[in-house]
Amino acid sequence: MKPVVLQLIDSFNQGGSERQALQLTRLLSESGNFKVRLASLSPEGSLRSEIQHLGLGEVPSFPLNSFYDANAVIQLRRFVQWLKSSHIDILHTHDFYTNVFGMAGGSIARLPVRIASMRETAGMRSTAQKSVQRVAYSLAHQIVANSNAVRDTLIAEGTPPDKVTVVYNGLDVRRLMQTPISRADGLKLLDLDVAESRRFVSIVANMRHEVKDYPMFLRAARQVADEVPEAAFLLAGEGELMESLRTLANDLGIQDATHFLGRCDRIAELLSISEICVLSSKAEGFSNSILEYMAAGRPVVVTNVGGAGELVTENDTGYLVPSGDHEMMAARIVELMRDPARARMMGDKGQRVVKERFSCEAQLMRTESLYRSLLEPARRGSNFSQDAISK
C-alpha cells in the first residue's frame, strides 16, 4: 500500500504558503508515489478550484477562532479522530497556524511522521507566537525551511541543525512563459485604462501586512517619476492597507501614475507588460513573487531580506537593496530604465536560473526524498535518531 500523506493548509485564499502547498499537493498526486489527502483550517478561498480535478476525496476543514477557546478543543478532537480513521502516515503542515494545530493533533494521534514548515525569517512573529511555534516544532520530526536564510533563523532560535531540511519553493515556469501578447492586449486583459506609451514598474504583494513595506515602494516611485516621467506603477495585491496606500500615493503626488489592481489573477499578463519588477519587504522567507518575476524574464530590484540573496545575484540577475532604502531602490530602477538592453539581459539570466534551480520537479524530488527518509525508520520502529535520517 502507498503511504498516505496529508497536506494541512490554513485556507484556500491567495497567498504564498497556500499556493505552494496546493502546488505540492498537485505534484504529489500526479507523481503517484503517495496517496495524497488534503485538509484545511478554513474551507474558503478562490484557490479551491485548483484541486477539484485531483480526486482527493473529502477535504475536511477544522475552523478555528482561537487556539485558546472551547472550539479549539472541539476541532482538535475532530482532527485527531479524522487522522486515525484516515490512517495518515505523514502529516505536512505549511504555516504558523497549521504548524501549531497540526503538530498538536498529529502528536496526540501518534502519527509516524510529522513535518512542520517555516517560511519566514525573523521579524514576522510576536514573542508569544514564537513561543507557541517552538512547542509545535518540538512535536515535529522534521521542519522544512524554504531557504537557507530561514534555516539559519530556525537554528539561531534553538532548533537542532539536523532537524531542518531546506526545500526551495518550486515554480511552474511554463505558467509565466505564455505566448507574448501585445501591450494593448495586456492592458485590456488587466482592465487598465493606461496609455500604451507608459513604462511599467510592478510589485506583487499582499496589502494585509506592514512587512511588505509598500510605503518604501511608493517613495521610490515618487523619485523614479521625477527621473522617468513616462513611468507608471502597478500594485497587485489586496488587503486592508490599500486605502492608506492610496492616500500616501496622493500625498506623494503620484496618484495619476499609480494603479492599484487589487487581487490579480492574471500575473502572467501583468508581468508581460512590466519592464521592471520590485519587492520592498522588510522580511521574507523565500519570495514567490521574486520567483515569478524572474521566471517571466524580468529584471528585479528587491530588498535584501530573507532568501532574496539566494535567488538574485547582485548586478547579474537584478539588484539587491537594503530594506527601507527607497532612494537606492529608485536609483536602481532608473538605472535599468535607462539601459533597456542591460535590463533584458538580466531578465534572461534570471529566467535561466529559475528553470535550472527552482523548478516544480526539484521541489517534488526533494520533498519525496524527505518523506521516504523519515518514513523508513518510522516503519522499523525507530525513534527518529539523528543517524537514521538521511539528508
C-alpha positions as CSV (number, residue, x, y, z in Angstrom):
1,M,0.0,0.0,0.0
2,K,1.1,3.5,-0.7
3,P,1.9,5.7,2.3
4,V,-0.9,8.3,3.0
5,V,0.4,11.9,3.2
6,L,-1.8,14.7,4.5
7,Q,-1.2,18.3,3.4
8,L,-2.8,20.6,6.0
9,I,-3.3,24.2,4.9
10,D,-4.7,27.3,6.5
11,S,-7.2,28.2,3.8
12,F,-7.7,28.4,0.0
13,N,-7.1,32.1,-0.1
14,Q,-4.5,33.6,-2.4
15,G,-1.2,33.6,-0.6
16,G,2.3,32.3,-1.0
17,S,2.1,29.5,1.6
18,E,-1.3,28.4,0.3
19,R,-0.2,28.4,-3.4
20,Q,3.0,26.4,-2.6
21,A,1.1,23.9,-0.5
22,L,-1.6,23.3,-3.2
23,Q,1.1,23.1,-5.9
24,L,2.9,20.4,-3.8
25,T,-0.4,18.6,-3.4
26,R,-0.9,18.5,-7.1
27,L,2.7,17.4,-7.8
28,L,2.5,14.6,-5.3
29,S,-0.9,13.5,-6.6
30,E,0.4,13.4,-10.2
31,S,3.6,11.6,-9.3
32,G,1.5,8.7,-7.8
33,N,4.1,7.6,-5.3
34,F,1.9,8.5,-2.3
35,K,-1.8,8.6,-1.6
36,V,-2.5,12.3,-1.0
37,R,-5.1,13.8,1.3
38,L,-5.8,17.5,1.9
39,A,-7.4,19.3,4.8
40,S,-7.7,22.9,5.9
41,L,-8.5,25.1,8.8
42,S,-10.9,27.1,6.6
43,P,-12.7,25.9,3.6
44,E,-12.9,29.3,2.0
45,G,-10.9,30.8,-0.9
46,S,-10.5,31.2,-4.6
47,L,-7.8,28.6,-4.9
48,R,-10.1,25.7,-4.1
49,S,-10.9,25.2,-7.7
50,E,-7.3,24.3,-8.4
51,I,-7.6,21.0,-6.6
52,Q,-11.1,19.9,-7.6
53,H,-9.9,17.8,-10.5
54,L,-7.3,15.8,-8.5
55,G,-9.8,13.3,-7.0
56,L,-8.5,13.7,-3.4
57,G,-11.8,12.7,-1.9
58,E,-13.2,14.5,1.2
59,V,-11.4,17.7,2.0
60,P,-12.4,18.3,5.7
61,S,-11.9,21.7,7.4
62,F,-11.3,22.4,11.1
63,P,-12.3,26.0,11.6
64,L,-10.7,27.9,14.5
65,N,-11.4,31.3,16.1
66,S,-8.5,31.0,18.5
67,F,-6.1,28.4,20.0
68,Y,-7.5,29.2,23.4
69,D,-11.3,28.6,23.4
70,A,-13.6,25.6,23.6
71,N,-14.0,25.5,19.9
72,A,-10.3,24.8,19.5
73,V,-10.6,21.8,21.8
74,I,-13.6,20.5,19.8
75,Q,-11.8,20.9,16.5
76,L,-8.6,19.3,17.8
77,R,-10.6,16.3,18.9
78,R,-12.3,16.1,15.5
79,F,-8.9,16.4,13.8
80,V,-7.3,13.6,15.9
81,Q,-10.3,11.3,15.2
82,W,-10.1,12.0,11.4
83,L,-6.3,11.4,11.3
84,K,-6.8,8.0,12.9
85,S,-9.7,6.9,10.8
86,S,-7.9,8.1,7.6
87,H,-4.8,6.1,8.5
88,I,-2.5,9.1,7.8
89,D,1.2,8.1,7.7
90,I,2.7,11.5,7.1
91,L,1.4,14.9,8.2
92,H,2.9,18.0,6.5
93,T,1.9,21.5,7.7
94,H,2.8,24.7,6.0
95,D,2.5,27.8,8.1
96,F,2.2,29.1,11.7
97,Y,-1.4,28.2,12.3
98,T,-1.3,24.7,10.7
99,N,2.0,24.0,12.4
100,V,0.5,24.7,15.9
101,F,-2.8,22.9,15.3
102,G,-1.4,20.1,13.1
103,M,1.6,19.2,15.2
104,A,-0.6,19.0,18.3
105,G,-3.2,16.8,16.7
106,G,-0.6,14.7,14.9
107,S,1.3,14.1,18.2
108,I,-1.9,13.1,20.0
109,A,-2.8,10.7,17.1
110,R,0.8,9.4,17.3
111,L,1.4,9.8,13.6
112,P,4.6,8.1,12.5
113,V,5.9,11.2,10.5
114,R,5.1,14.8,11.4
115,I,6.7,17.6,9.3
116,A,6.2,21.3,10.1
117,S,7.3,24.2,7.9
118,M,9.0,27.6,8.4
119,R,8.6,30.1,5.5
120,E,9.6,33.3,7.2
121,T,12.6,34.9,8.8
122,A,13.0,37.0,12.0
123,G,10.6,39.9,12.5
124,M,7.4,38.4,11.3
125,R,6.1,36.8,14.5
126,S,5.5,38.2,18.0
127,T,7.4,36.8,21.0
128,A,4.2,34.9,22.1
129,Q,3.7,33.4,18.7
130,K,7.4,32.3,18.6
131,S,7.0,30.5,21.9
132,V,3.9,28.7,20.7
133,Q,5.5,27.7,17.5
134,R,8.6,26.4,19.3
135,V,6.3,24.0,21.1
136,A,4.9,22.9,17.8
137,Y,8.4,22.4,16.3
138,S,9.3,20.2,19.3
139,L,6.5,17.8,18.3
140,A,7.7,17.6,14.7
141,H,10.1,15.1,13.4
142,Q,11.5,17.5,10.8
143,I,11.0,21.1,9.8
144,V,11.0,22.2,6.2
145,A,12.6,25.6,5.6
146,N,12.1,27.2,2.2
147,S,15.5,28.9,2.1
148,N,18.9,28.8,3.8
149,A,18.1,32.1,5.4
150,V,15.0,30.6,7.1
151,R,17.1,27.6,8.1
152,D,19.6,29.9,9.8
153,T,16.8,31.6,11.6
154,L,15.5,28.3,13.0
155,I,18.9,27.3,14.1
156,A,19.6,30.7,15.8
157,E,16.3,30.2,17.7
158,G,17.4,26.8,19.1
159,T,16.3,24.2,16.5
160,P,18.9,21.4,16.1
161,P,20.5,21.8,12.6
162,D,19.8,18.2,11.7
163,K,16.1,18.7,12.3
164,V,15.9,21.2,9.4
165,T,15.7,20.4,5.7
166,V,15.7,23.1,3.0
167,V,13.3,22.6,0.2
168,Y,13.1,25.6,-2.1
169,N,9.8,26.9,-3.4
170,G,9.1,25.4,-6.8
171,L,7.6,27.3,-9.8
172,D,5.9,26.1,-12.9
173,V,7.9,28.3,-15.3
174,R,5.6,27.4,-18.2
175,R,2.7,29.3,-16.4
176,L,4.7,32.5,-16.9
177,M,6.2,31.9,-20.3
178,Q,3.0,32.2,-22.3
179,T,2.9,33.3,-25.9
180,P,3.9,37.0,-25.9
181,I,0.9,39.4,-26.1
182,S,0.8,43.0,-27.3
183,R,0.9,45.8,-24.8
184,A,-2.6,46.8,-25.9
185,D,-4.0,43.3,-25.3
186,G,-2.2,43.1,-21.9
187,L,-3.7,46.3,-20.7
188,K,-7.2,45.2,-21.9
189,L,-7.0,41.9,-20.1
190,L,-5.9,43.7,-16.9
191,D,-8.7,46.2,-17.4
192,L,-6.2,49.1,-17.3
193,D,-7.1,52.3,-19.0
194,V,-3.5,53.5,-19.3
195,A,-1.6,54.8,-22.3
196,E,0.5,52.2,-24.1
197,S,3.5,54.5,-24.1
198,R,3.8,54.2,-20.3
199,R,6.7,52.1,-18.9
200,F,5.5,49.9,-16.1
201,V,7.2,49.1,-12.8
202,S,5.3,46.4,-11.0
203,I,5.1,45.0,-7.5
204,V,3.1,41.9,-6.5
205,A,2.5,41.6,-2.7
206,N,-0.4,41.4,-0.4
207,M,-1.6,44.6,1.3
208,R,-2.5,42.9,4.6
209,H,0.8,43.2,6.4
210,E,3.1,46.1,7.0
211,V,6.0,43.8,6.4
212,K,5.6,44.2,2.7
213,D,6.5,47.9,3.1
214,Y,4.6,49.3,0.2
215,P,5.3,52.8,1.5
216,M,9.0,52.2,0.6
217,F,8.0,51.3,-2.9
218,L,5.8,54.4,-3.3
219,R,8.5,56.7,-2.0
220,A,10.9,55.1,-4.6
221,A,8.2,55.5,-7.2
222,R,8.0,59.2,-6.5
223,Q,11.7,59.6,-7.2
224,V,11.5,57.4,-10.3
225,A,8.7,59.5,-11.7
226,D,10.9,62.6,-11.4
227,E,13.6,61.0,-13.4
228,V,11.5,59.0,-15.9
229,P,8.2,60.9,-16.4
230,E,6.7,58.1,-18.6
231,A,7.0,55.6,-15.7
232,A,3.8,54.1,-14.2
233,F,3.5,51.9,-11.2
234,L,1.3,48.8,-11.0
235,L,0.5,47.4,-7.5
236,A,-1.1,44.0,-7.5
237,G,-2.4,42.9,-4.1
238,E,-5.4,43.2,-1.8
239,G,-5.9,43.9,1.9
240,E,-6.9,46.4,4.5
241,L,-3.9,48.6,3.9
242,M,-5.0,49.6,0.4
243,E,-6.8,52.8,1.3
244,S,-3.9,54.1,3.4
245,L,-1.6,53.4,0.5
246,R,-3.9,55.2,-1.9
247,T,-3.7,58.2,0.5
248,L,0.1,58.0,0.5
249,A,0.2,57.9,-3.3
250,N,-1.9,61.1,-3.3
251,D,0.2,62.8,-0.7
252,L,3.3,62.0,-2.8
253,G,1.7,63.4,-5.9
254,I,1.9,60.2,-8.0
255,Q,-1.8,59.2,-7.9
256,D,-2.2,59.5,-11.7
257,A,0.8,57.2,-12.3
258,T,-0.1,54.7,-9.6
259,H,-2.6,51.9,-10.3
260,F,-4.0,49.6,-7.6
261,L,-5.0,46.4,-9.3
262,G,-6.3,44.6,-6.2
263,R,-6.2,40.8,-6.4
264,C,-4.6,39.9,-9.7
265,D,-5.5,36.6,-11.3
266,R,-3.5,37.5,-14.5
267,I,0.0,37.5,-13.2
268,A,1.5,36.3,-16.5
269,E,-0.2,39.2,-18.3
270,L,0.8,41.7,-15.7
271,L,4.5,40.6,-15.9
272,S,4.4,40.5,-19.7
273,I,3.8,44.3,-19.8
274,S,6.1,45.1,-16.9
275,E,9.6,46.5,-17.6
276,I,11.0,46.1,-14.1
277,C,9.6,44.2,-11.0
278,V,10.1,45.2,-7.4
279,L,9.7,43.8,-3.9
280,S,10.1,46.1,-0.9
281,S,9.6,43.7,2.0
282,K,11.1,44.3,5.4
283,A,11.3,40.5,5.9
284,E,10.7,37.4,3.8
285,G,11.3,33.7,3.8
286,F,11.6,32.9,0.2
287,S,9.5,35.1,-2.1
288,N,7.2,33.6,-4.6
289,S,6.9,37.0,-6.2
290,I,10.6,37.2,-7.0
291,L,10.5,33.7,-8.4
292,E,7.6,34.7,-10.7
293,Y,9.3,37.9,-11.8
294,M,12.4,36.0,-12.8
295,A,10.5,33.2,-14.4
296,A,8.8,35.8,-16.6
297,G,12.3,37.1,-17.6
298,R,12.0,40.4,-15.8
299,P,14.9,42.2,-14.1
300,V,14.3,42.7,-10.4
301,V,15.0,45.3,-7.8
302,V,14.3,43.8,-4.3
303,T,15.2,44.3,-0.7
304,N,18.0,42.1,0.5
305,V,16.0,40.2,3.2
306,G,15.4,36.5,3.8
307,G,16.2,34.3,0.9
308,A,16.3,37.1,-1.7
309,G,20.1,36.7,-2.0
310,E,19.7,33.0,-2.7
311,L,17.6,33.9,-5.7
312,V,19.1,37.2,-7.0
313,T,22.7,37.6,-8.0
314,E,23.6,41.3,-7.5
315,N,24.3,43.1,-10.7
316,D,23.7,40.0,-12.7
317,T,20.0,38.9,-12.5
318,G,18.9,42.0,-10.6
319,Y,19.7,44.4,-7.8
320,L,19.5,43.9,-4.0
321,V,18.9,47.0,-1.9
322,P,18.8,47.5,1.9
323,S,15.4,47.3,3.5
324,G,13.9,50.8,3.9
325,D,16.3,52.5,1.5
326,H,13.9,53.9,-1.1
327,E,16.5,56.2,-2.6
328,M,18.7,53.3,-3.6
329,M,15.7,51.4,-4.9
330,A,14.7,54.3,-7.0
331,A,18.3,54.7,-8.3
332,R,18.4,51.1,-9.4
333,I,15.1,51.2,-11.1
334,V,16.1,54.4,-13.0
335,E,19.4,52.8,-14.0
336,L,17.6,49.8,-15.5
337,M,15.0,52.0,-17.3
338,R,17.8,54.0,-18.9
339,D,19.6,50.8,-20.1
340,P,16.9,48.5,-21.5
341,A,19.4,46.2,-23.1
342,R,21.0,45.5,-19.8
343,A,17.6,45.1,-18.2
344,R,16.7,42.4,-20.8
345,M,20.0,40.6,-20.3
346,M,19.4,40.5,-16.5
347,G,15.9,39.2,-17.1
348,D,17.1,36.5,-19.4
349,K,19.7,35.3,-16.9
350,G,17.2,35.3,-14.1
351,Q,14.8,33.1,-16.2
352,R,17.6,30.6,-16.8
353,V,18.3,30.4,-13.0
354,V,14.7,29.7,-12.1
355,K,14.5,26.9,-14.8
356,E,17.6,25.3,-13.5
357,R,17.3,25.6,-9.7
358,F,13.7,26.3,-8.7
359,S,11.5,24.0,-10.8
360,C,8.5,22.1,-9.6
361,E,10.4,18.9,-10.4
362,A,13.2,19.8,-8.0
363,Q,10.7,20.6,-5.3
364,L,8.9,17.3,-5.7
365,M,12.1,15.3,-5.8
366,R,13.4,16.9,-2.6
367,T,10.0,16.5,-0.8
368,E,9.5,12.9,-1.7
369,S,13.1,12.1,-0.7
370,L,12.4,13.7,2.7
371,Y,9.2,11.7,3.2
372,R,10.9,8.4,2.4
373,S,13.9,9.2,4.7
374,L,11.5,9.7,7.6
375,L,9.0,7.0,6.9
376,E,11.5,4.2,6.6
377,P,12.9,4.4,10.2
378,A,9.3,5.0,11.5
379,R,8.2,1.8,10.0
380,R,11.2,0.0,11.6
381,G,10.1,1.4,15.0
382,S,12.9,3.9,15.1
383,N,12.8,6.8,17.5
384,F,14.0,9.1,14.6
385,S,17.6,9.1,15.8
386,Q,19.8,11.6,14.0
387,D,21.8,8.9,12.2
388,A,18.6,7.4,10.8
389,I,17.6,10.5,8.9
390,S,19.3,11.0,5.6
391,K,19.8,14.4,4.3
